[in-house]
Amino acid sequence: MKKVLFIIIVLILLFIVNDLLRSTYGIWQKKDFVTSAEKELGHQKQENQRLKSQLSYVKTDEFIEKEARDKLFMVKKGEQKILIPKELEKPLEEKNTDPNWKQWWNLFFQ
């Protein structure tokens, strides 16, 4: 009778320990989840702040004027519009692609 009672108590204690270990493991997982959610919240708050500042800049007259000039080619009263053809811009871009050391070499020794 004492052996049976001892085995029953040991089994009950094993079930209790098993439940405690599962609960502890579950709490650790939830803690990791909360930590990652807090990090994500911080990133989202920074993104939100960046977007708010960008929105306030977009609402300014400076931005509207810049967009009107750059994208719509609008000019203010009294100004003149000058358009440079693309074929005149290309020689400036393709002018010299040699590295600096080679340009110096050519300057002094040729």
Backbone bond lengths (Angstrom), bond angles and torsions (degrees), N, CA, C in turn:
res aa  C-N    CA-C-N  psi(-1)  N-CA   C-N-CA  omega(-1)  CA-C   N-CA-C  phi
1 M - - - 1.440 - - 1.527 111.21 -
2 K 1.327 116.95 -38.89 1.449 120.58 179.54 1.531 110.61 -67.08
3 K 1.337 117.16 -36.18 1.460 120.55 179.41 1.526 110.61 -66.62
4 V 1.308 117.14 -42.04 1.470 121.42 -179.90 1.529 109.81 -64.67
5 L 1.311 117.06 -43.93 1.458 121.67 178.40 1.530 110.59 -63.21
6 F 1.330 117.04 -41.19 1.458 122.13 178.04 1.534 110.77 -62.70
7 I 1.333 117.41 -43.96 1.472 121.98 179.47 1.526 110.29 -64.93
8 I 1.311 117.89 -40.26 1.476 120.97 179.29 1.527 110.02 -64.90
9 I 1.321 117.28 -42.69 1.461 120.96 179.30 1.537 110.30 -64.82
10 V 1.338 116.79 -42.14 1.462 120.64 178.68 1.532 110.30 -62.72
11 L 1.332 117.74 -42.68 1.473 120.73 178.49 1.522 111.48 -63.60
12 I 1.319 116.35 -41.65 1.471 119.90 178.78 1.528 110.09 -63.80
13 L 1.319 116.58 -42.81 1.458 120.22 178.62 1.536 111.21 -64.82
14 L 1.329 117.59 -37.77 1.470 120.77 176.90 1.529 111.07 -63.24
15 F 1.327 117.49 -41.43 1.465 120.67 177.17 1.531 110.88 -63.88
16 I 1.332 116.41 -40.60 1.459 120.14 179.70 1.535 110.59 -65.26
17 V 1.333 116.37 -44.95 1.466 120.52 178.81 1.528 110.24 -62.96
18 N 1.318 116.38 -41.39 1.474 120.72 178.59 1.525 110.43 -60.44
19 D 1.325 117.16 -45.39 1.470 120.43 179.06 1.524 111.58 -64.24
20 L 1.347 116.24 -39.73 1.463 119.26 178.21 1.527 111.50 -64.07
21 L 1.323 116.89 -41.72 1.465 120.04 178.57 1.524 111.63 -64.32
22 R 1.323 117.29 -41.75 1.474 120.50 177.72 1.523 111.20 -63.81
23 S 1.331 116.34 -40.66 1.468 120.23 179.23 1.521 110.79 -64.67
24 T 1.329 116.95 -42.70 1.455 121.51 179.00 1.530 110.51 -62.61
25 Y 1.304 116.40 -44.72 1.462 120.78 178.52 1.531 111.00 -62.49
26 G 1.322 116.84 -41.75 1.465 120.87 178.34 1.519 111.94 -63.67
27 I 1.334 116.34 -38.47 1.469 120.18 178.28 1.520 110.28 -65.77
28 W 1.321 118.31 -41.52 1.465 121.17 177.91 1.527 111.31 -61.94
29 Q 1.324 116.52 -41.52 1.468 119.63 178.39 1.527 110.52 -64.16
30 K 1.327 116.51 -42.03 1.465 119.66 179.99 1.519 110.88 -67.35
31 K 1.333 116.84 -34.62 1.459 120.17 177.13 1.527 109.96 -63.99
32 D 1.320 117.51 -43.31 1.471 120.99 176.87 1.520 110.83 -62.47
33 F 1.322 117.17 -39.48 1.460 121.51 179.05 1.529 110.27 -64.32
34 V 1.321 116.69 -43.39 1.467 120.50 179.52 1.523 110.27 -64.89
35 T 1.323 117.64 -41.23 1.461 121.41 178.94 1.526 111.08 -61.63
36 S 1.318 116.52 -45.77 1.470 119.05 179.09 1.524 111.15 -66.84
37 A 1.331 117.11 -35.00 1.470 119.95 177.71 1.526 110.61 -67.41
38 E 1.330 117.50 -37.11 1.469 120.11 177.65 1.525 111.02 -66.85
39 K 1.331 117.56 -39.16 1.462 120.41 176.53 1.522 110.40 -62.81
40 E 1.317 116.63 -45.09 1.466 121.07 178.77 1.527 110.57 -62.05
41 L 1.330 116.92 -38.78 1.460 120.91 177.59 1.525 110.60 -62.79
42 G 1.331 116.81 -41.34 1.462 120.22 177.26 1.521 111.71 -62.02
43 H 1.338 116.39 -43.43 1.474 119.97 177.89 1.530 110.48 -63.44
44 Q 1.304 116.98 -41.55 1.466 120.33 -179.30 1.529 110.98 -67.16
45 K 1.338 117.41 -35.92 1.468 119.78 177.02 1.519 110.52 -65.55
46 Q 1.338 117.33 -41.27 1.460 120.05 177.45 1.527 111.05 -63.34
47 E 1.322 116.37 -43.35 1.471 120.75 178.48 1.524 110.28 -62.67
48 N 1.323 116.49 -40.79 1.462 121.17 178.80 1.524 110.26 -62.96
49 Q 1.328 117.16 -43.49 1.460 120.84 179.15 1.526 110.48 -63.82
50 R 1.333 116.91 -41.62 1.465 120.67 178.52 1.520 110.77 -61.99
51 L 1.330 116.05 -43.54 1.463 119.78 -179.53 1.527 111.41 -67.31
52 K 1.333 117.27 -36.09 1.469 119.85 177.32 1.523 111.02 -64.33
53 S 1.340 116.20 -41.92 1.464 118.36 179.43 1.525 110.52 -67.95
54 Q 1.326 116.83 -37.03 1.456 120.22 177.42 1.534 110.12 -65.23
55 L 1.325 117.34 -39.66 1.452 121.02 178.18 1.524 111.00 -63.86
56 S 1.335 116.86 -42.14 1.465 118.69 179.03 1.527 110.79 -64.99
57 Y 1.350 117.88 -34.60 1.468 120.30 176.79 1.525 110.79 -68.74
58 V 1.320 117.41 -39.86 1.464 121.22 -178.62 1.526 110.64 -64.91
59 K 1.311 117.81 -28.02 1.464 120.88 -179.32 1.528 113.05 -80.22
60 T 1.336 117.98 -8.50 1.464 120.01 -177.32 1.528 111.13 -77.31
61 D 1.332 114.22 157.47 1.469 120.22 177.77 1.526 111.12 -67.49
62 E 1.326 116.36 -31.34 1.465 120.61 179.29 1.523 111.21 -60.42
63 F 1.335 116.38 -45.44 1.462 120.44 179.78 1.528 110.73 -65.94
64 I 1.314 116.70 -42.94 1.468 120.78 -178.83 1.528 109.78 -61.85
65 E 1.342 116.24 -42.89 1.466 119.48 178.94 1.528 111.15 -65.04
66 K 1.327 116.84 -42.18 1.462 120.78 -179.94 1.528 110.76 -62.23
67 E 1.313 117.35 -44.78 1.461 120.61 179.01 1.527 111.41 -65.26
68 A 1.320 116.64 -40.31 1.468 119.67 179.32 1.527 110.40 -63.72
69 R 1.319 117.17 -39.02 1.461 120.05 179.96 1.531 111.52 -72.55
70 D 1.334 117.03 -45.61 1.464 120.40 -173.12 1.521 113.19 -77.52
71 K 1.306 117.12 -43.33 1.463 119.27 -172.48 1.523 113.50 -97.79
72 L 1.321 116.79 -32.42 1.463 119.62 -177.93 1.529 112.25 -102.53
73 F 1.346 116.96 -3.09 1.469 123.00 179.34 1.522 112.26 55.27
74 M 1.311 116.58 38.34 1.456 121.25 177.97 1.528 108.94 -87.65
75 V 1.333 116.06 153.10 1.461 121.47 178.50 1.518 108.76 -128.69
76 K 1.331 115.32 159.04 1.460 120.17 176.40 1.525 109.74 -78.70
77 K 1.297 115.14 164.75 1.454 121.05 179.06 1.530 108.88 -63.90
78 G 1.302 117.05 128.85 1.450 122.49 -179.90 1.523 113.43 95.02
79 E 1.325 118.88 -11.53 1.464 121.71 177.80 1.516 109.73 -92.34
80 Q 1.336 115.38 160.41 1.454 120.47 175.88 1.512 109.31 -117.01
81 K 1.298 115.16 145.37 1.459 121.00 179.71 1.520 108.88 -92.44
82 I 1.339 115.94 130.83 1.465 121.02 176.83 1.519 107.36 -121.32
83 L 1.318 116.13 122.40 1.459 121.24 177.04 1.516 108.70 -110.55
84 I 1.330 116.26 127.51 1.463 121.41 179.11 1.515 107.93 -98.08
85 P 1.330 117.50 126.68 1.469 119.56 179.52 1.530 111.18 -62.81
86 K 1.298 116.41 150.69 1.461 122.12 -178.64 1.528 112.18 -62.39
87 E 1.338 117.36 -35.90 1.460 118.90 -177.33 1.522 112.19 -67.22
88 L 1.326 118.84 -21.48 1.461 121.03 175.73 1.527 111.65 -81.20
89 E 1.314 118.70 -24.13 1.456 122.28 -179.36 1.526 112.26 -79.22
90 K 1.323 118.30 -31.46 1.459 121.65 -173.83 1.525 113.94 -64.14
91 P 1.328 121.52 -42.03 1.467 118.39 179.67 1.531 113.09 -59.64
92 L 1.316 118.31 -30.22 1.449 120.40 177.87 1.524 111.24 -67.23
93 E 1.314 117.18 -37.10 1.458 121.42 -179.27 1.518 111.28 -73.46
94 E 1.352 117.29 -35.06 1.453 121.62 -175.52 1.527 111.75 -97.72
95 K 1.309 117.60 16.62 1.455 122.59 -172.18 1.527 112.65 -56.33
96 N 1.324 117.41 -60.89 1.454 119.75 -177.44 1.528 107.92 -150.09
97 T 1.310 115.46 118.43 1.459 119.51 -178.82 1.517 112.20 -108.79
98 D 1.337 116.95 9.02 1.462 119.94 178.19 1.523 109.37 -71.19
99 P 1.348 116.87 151.58 1.462 119.04 175.03 1.528 110.87 -66.03
100 N 1.306 115.99 159.37 1.467 120.03 -176.15 1.515 112.71 -58.75
101 W 1.307 118.40 -41.44 1.465 120.50 -178.12 1.528 110.92 -60.46
102 K 1.347 116.53 -36.43 1.462 120.43 -179.22 1.534 110.55 -72.61
103 Q 1.322 115.98 -36.86 1.460 119.16 176.75 1.520 110.77 -63.19
104 W 1.352 118.53 -41.86 1.453 121.81 176.58 1.538 111.22 -63.83
105 W 1.303 116.02 -42.86 1.471 121.50 179.02 1.537 109.49 -58.01
106 N 1.322 115.09 -48.28 1.473 119.23 -179.86 1.526 111.49 -64.01
107 L 1.318 117.11 -35.65 1.456 120.79 -179.34 1.530 111.62 -65.50
108 F 1.335 117.28 -43.53 1.455 120.45 -174.71 1.526 114.04 -88.83
109 F 1.311 118.05 -28.91 1.464 119.41 -171.77 1.519 114.42 -114.53
110 Q 1.277 118.77 9.42 1.467 118.77 177.64 1.497 110.80 -131.21
